[in-house]
C-alpha cells in the first residue's frame, strides 16, 4: 500500500462509505455480500470467500466474490470448506492471520497451487468479547503488507459489529418494532384466551318435525284390497265417519255361500224332525244335523261380520293424516297395516332426530327451541320429554336418537307436519369447548387418549 496522500484519502473515503453501507444493511445476507465484494476496493484480491458460523456451530461457505449463488457440491467449495471450518476453530482470538501453502493443518497442500494464488489472508468475523462468528478468506498473488493487515483487522471488527447488530434486530428483543409486535401479539393472545373462557350454554342443533301426540292409528282390519279412501289428507273427521272401504266381492260371495249352506242345513234338520216321529233311525241323525246347522250359522255370522268390517269408521274426531288417497286405491294390504292416523290438532309434540355425535344433551326437562322453516325468526319453546334408548337409521343413512319434546302450554300449538331445526340447550360451558367439541372428539377418537 502506497503512502501517497491521495491514496490514503481514497482509502479513508472508501472506508467511510463502506461503514455507511454496513449501517444501511437490512439482513445478514446483504452484509455478507458487502463483505466479499466491497472490501476488494480496500484489499484487492482475486478470491474472497465468506464462512458463516462460529466455533462449534454447523457453518458453511455462504458468499463468494463475483458469484451470486454458491454450489455446495462444487469441487473447489468441497476442498475449501473444511479448511475454513478448521480456521474458525483454531485461529481464534479475533486476529487477522496470513495463510499460505505452509500453514499447518492443510489437508492437501498441492491443491492450493492448483486452485489459488500463493498469498492468503484469514480475517475472522469476531465479537467485541473475542467470540467468533465466522470469517472470510482473501487470496492474491502479492504478499500482504502490515498496513493491509491493520486495515483487515479493522474491517473484521467493523463487519463483526454490524453482524451482531443485525442478529439483535432479528431477535425478539432487538428493536422497538419487534417489542411492539410482541406486545400486540401478547395482547391478542390474552384477548383470545379471555374470549375462549367466556361462559356459554352448551347447545346442539338437530332436524325436527311437529307430530301428533297420542294419535289414533287406523289399520287394515283384514287382508284385502283398498277400494276407496273416503277422506282427504288433513281433513277434519267426526266420530263414526267412514274413513275408507275395502273390496267386498270375495267376502260377499263367501257370505252368500254360507247363508245358502245354512238354509240347506235348516231344511235337512226340519225334514229329519218330521221323519223322526215314525222312524227311530232318523231320530238319531237329529244331533248331527243340528251340529251342522250350528256350524253353518257360525260361518254365516263370521262372513257377515267380515263384510261389516270392510267399512272402516273413525273412533273419534280429529284430522286425517295420510298420503295421497289415489295411491291407496286398489292397493293390497295385510291385517294391521297402517293406512292413516287420526290426530287432535291441539295435541302435538316435537320429534327430534339427534345425531349420535351430538348426543350430549338428552336429559328430560332440557329446554328446546324450535326454529320453523316457515317462520325462522320466531322460535317456539318446548321441553325435552324423553329420548330413545337406541339410535336408529335416519333417512340419510345416519344413526340418530329419536327425542320427543312437549310444547309450552301458553302458546298455540303449531300445525302438524311443520319442519324446522331444534336447538337443545344444556349446561354452561366455555366458548372454547363449544367451538372445538367436535374437533377434540375427532382427535381423541383418532389418537385414542
SVG drawing of the C-alpha trace seen along z (x, -y; Angstrom):
<svg xmlns="http://www.w3.org/2000/svg" viewBox="-145 -14 150 111">
<polyline fill="none" stroke="black" stroke-width="0.4" points="0.0,0.0 1.5,-3.4 1.9,-6.4 0.7,-8.8 -1.7,-11.3 -4.3,-11.0 -4.2,-7.2 -4.7,-7.5 -7.6,-9.9 -9.2,-7.5 -8.9,-4.6 -10.4,-6.7 -13.3,-7.8 -13.9,-4.2 -13.8,-3.0 -16.3,-5.7 -18.6,-4.8 -18.4,-1.1 -19.3,-1.9 -22.3,-3.8 -23.4,-0.9 -23.0,1.5 -25.3,-0.6 -28.0,-0.5 -27.9,3.3 -31.3,4.9 -30.1,8.5 -27.0,10.6 -27.1,11.9 -26.8,8.3 -23.9,7.7 -22.1,10.8 -22.4,9.7 -20.7,6.4 -18.0,8.4 -16.8,10.3 -17.3,7.7 -17.0,4.2 -13.9,5.0 -12.0,5.7 -11.8,1.9 -9.7,1.7 -7.9,5.0 -7.5,6.2 -7.7,10.0 -8.5,12.5 -10.5,14.8 -12.7,13.8 -14.8,16.4 -17.0,16.0 -17.6,18.7 -20.8,18.2 -20.8,19.9 -18.8,19.7 -16.8,22.3 -18.8,25.4 -21.6,24.4 -22.6,26.1 -21.5,23.5 -20.6,23.2 -19.4,21.0 -22.3,18.7 -20.8,16.0 -18.0,15.6 -16.8,12.6 -18.4,12.3 -20.7,15.3 -24.5,14.9 -25.1,18.5 -22.8,21.0 -22.9,24.6 -22.1,26.7 -21.2,29.6 -18.6,27.8 -15.1,29.4 -13.4,26.1 -16.1,25.5 -15.8,29.1 -12.0,28.5 -12.1,25.0 -14.9,25.7 -13.1,28.0 -10.1,25.6 -12.1,22.6 -14.0,24.6 -10.7,25.6 -9.5,22.0 -12.7,20.9 -11.9,23.4 -8.1,22.9 -7.4,19.3 -9.4,17.8 -8.8,14.5 -10.2,12.3 -6.8,11.6 -6.1,11.5 -3.7,14.2 -1.6,14.7 -2.1,18.2 -0.4,20.0 0.6,23.5 2.9,23.8 0.1,23.2 -0.3,26.2 -3.4,28.3 -3.9,28.1 -5.4,31.4 -3.9,31.1 -1.1,28.6 -0.8,29.4 -4.4,28.5 -3.6,24.9 -1.3,24.4 -3.9,25.8 -6.8,23.7 -5.4,20.5 -2.6,17.9 0.1,18.3 -0.7,15.5 -3.9,15.8 -5.3,13.8 -7.8,15.1 -10.0,12.3 -12.1,13.5 -15.6,12.1 -15.5,11.6 -17.5,10.0 -16.1,7.4 -15.5,10.1 -13.4,12.1 -16.1,14.7 -16.1,16.0 -18.9,15.5 -17.1,16.8 -14.6,15.2 -13.5,14.6 -10.5,15.8 -8.8,13.5 -6.2,14.8 -4.0,12.9 -0.6,13.0 1.1,10.3 2.1,10.6 0.0,8.8 1.6,5.8 1.5,4.9 -0.7,1.8 -3.1,4.1 -3.3,6.4 -4.2,3.4 -6.9,2.4 -8.2,6.0 -8.3,6.2 -10.4,3.0 -12.7,4.4 -13.2,7.7 -14.2,5.8 -16.4,3.4 -18.3,6.2 -18.5,8.2 -20.2,5.3 -22.6,5.0 -23.3,8.7 -24.2,8.7 -26.4,5.6 -28.4,7.4 -28.6,10.5 -30.1,8.5 -32.5,6.8 -33.8,10.3 -34.2,11.4 -37.3,11.0 -35.9,8.2 -33.8,6.3 -35.8,3.4 -38.8,1.3 -40.8,2.5 -40.3,6.1 -41.2,5.2 -44.4,3.5 -45.3,6.6 -44.6,8.8 -46.8,6.7 -49.6,6.7 -49.3,10.5 -49.4,10.9 -52.5,8.7 -54.2,10.6 -53.4,13.9 -54.8,12.5 -58.0,11.4 -58.4,14.7 -57.9,16.6 -60.5,14.4 -62.8,14.8 -62.5,18.6 -63.2,18.7 -66.5,16.8 -69.3,18.8 -71.9,20.0 -74.7,22.6 -73.9,25.9 -76.3,26.4 -76.7,28.7 -78.9,28.5 -81.0,31.2 -83.8,31.6 -87.2,31.7 -90.8,32.3 -94.1,31.4 -96.1,34.7 -99.3,35.7 -99.3,36.6 -101.0,39.9 -102.7,40.2 -105.2,42.9 -103.7,45.3 -106.1,46.6 -105.0,50.0 -106.5,52.6 -108.8,54.9 -108.3,57.9 -106.3,59.0 -107.7,57.5 -107.6,54.6 -108.4,50.9 -111.4,49.9 -111.6,46.2 -110.4,43.6 -113.3,41.6 -111.4,38.6 -108.8,36.2 -105.5,35.6 -105.6,33.2 -109.4,33.2 -111.5,32.9 -113.4,36.1 -116.0,36.8 -116.8,39.8 -118.2,42.8 -117.4,41.2 -116.4,43.6 -112.7,43.3 -112.1,45.9 -113.6,49.1 -112.2,52.4 -113.3,54.7 -116.4,56.7 -116.9,59.1 -115.0,62.1 -116.4,61.7 -119.9,61.1 -119.7,64.3 -118.5,66.2 -121.4,64.8 -123.9,65.9 -122.4,69.4 -122.6,69.7 -126.2,68.5 -127.2,71.0 -125.4,73.8 -127.3,72.7 -130.6,72.8 -129.9,76.3 -128.9,77.5 -132.0,76.0 -134.2,77.8 -132.5,81.1 -133.0,80.6 -136.7,79.9 -137.3,82.9 -135.4,85.1 -137.7,83.9 -140.8,84.9 -139.5,88.3 -138.2,88.9 -141.8,89.3 -142.2,92.5 -138.5,93.6 -136.2,94.1 -133.2,94.3 -133.9,90.8 -134.2,89.5 -130.6,90.5 -129.4,88.1 -131.0,85.0 -128.0,84.3 -125.6,84.4 -127.8,82.3 -128.2,79.8 -124.4,79.5 -124.1,78.9 -126.7,76.3 -124.9,74.5 -121.6,74.7 -123.1,73.1 -124.8,70.4 -121.4,69.5 -119.8,69.3 -122.6,67.1 -122.3,64.8 -118.5,64.6 -118.9,63.8 -121.4,61.1 -119.0,59.6 -116.2,59.6 -118.4,57.8 -119.2,55.2 -115.5,54.7 -114.8,53.8 -116.1,50.3 -113.8,48.6 -115.1,45.7 -113.5,43.2 -113.5,44.0 -113.1,40.3 -112.9,36.9 -109.8,35.2 -107.9,34.7 -106.9,37.5 -103.2,37.8 -102.3,39.9 -100.5,39.8 -102.1,39.4 -105.5,41.2 -105.2,42.2 -102.1,44.2 -104.1,46.3 -106.9,47.2 -106.5,50.8 -103.6,51.4 -103.4,54.8 -103.0,54.6 -102.4,57.0 -104.1,57.2 -102.6,54.5 -101.1,52.4 -101.3,48.7 -103.4,46.7 -103.8,43.4 -103.7,41.6 -106.4,39.6 -104.9,36.8 -106.1,34.0 -104.7,30.6 -104.5,29.3 -102.3,32.2 -99.0,32.1 -95.3,32.8 -91.9,32.3 -90.0,35.2 -86.2,34.6 -83.6,36.7 -80.4,36.1 -77.2,37.4 -75.1,39.8 -72.1,37.4 -74.3,34.6 -75.9,36.8 -74.6,34.6 -78.0,33.2 -80.6,35.9 -81.8,35.4 -85.6,34.9 -86.6,31.4 -83.9,29.7 -85.1,26.5 -85.7,26.8 -86.1,24.0 -87.8,24.8 -87.0,22.6 -89.6,23.5 -88.6,23.3 -91.7,21.3 -91.0,18.8 -87.3,19.0 -87.4,15.6 -90.0,16.8 -88.7,19.7 -91.1,21.9 -90.3,23.1 -90.6,26.7 -89.2,29.1 -87.5,32.4 -89.8,35.2 -87.9,38.4 -85.2,39.9 -85.0,43.3 -82.6,45.8 -81.0,46.9 -80.1,45.0 -81.9,45.8 -81.1,45.2 -82.3,41.8 -83.5,41.3 -80.0,40.1 -78.5,43.4 -77.0,41.9 -77.6,43.0 -79.7,40.8 -81.6,40.8 -85.3,40.1 -86.2,37.4 -89.7,36.1 -90.3,32.6 -93.6,31.1 -94.5,27.6 -95.3,24.9 -99.0,24.8 -99.2,21.0 -98.5,20.9 -100.9,22.1 -99.7,25.4 -98.1,25.4 -99.6,27.3 -98.8,31.0 -96.2,31.7 -94.2,28.5 -90.5,29.0 -87.6,26.9 -84.4,27.0 -84.4,27.8 -81.8,26.2 -81.3,28.2 -79.8,26.2 -77.6,27.8 -75.3,26.8 -73.0,23.8 -69.6,24.4 -66.8,22.3 -66.8,20.8 -63.6,22.9 -65.3,26.2 -68.4,25.1 -66.4,24.4 -63.9,27.2 -66.0,30.0 -66.2,31.9 -62.5,31.4 -61.5,32.6 -63.7,35.6 -62.3,36.5 -58.7,36.1 -59.5,38.3 -61.0,41.0 -58.1,40.9 -55.3,40.7 -57.0,42.8 -56.3,40.8"/>
</svg>
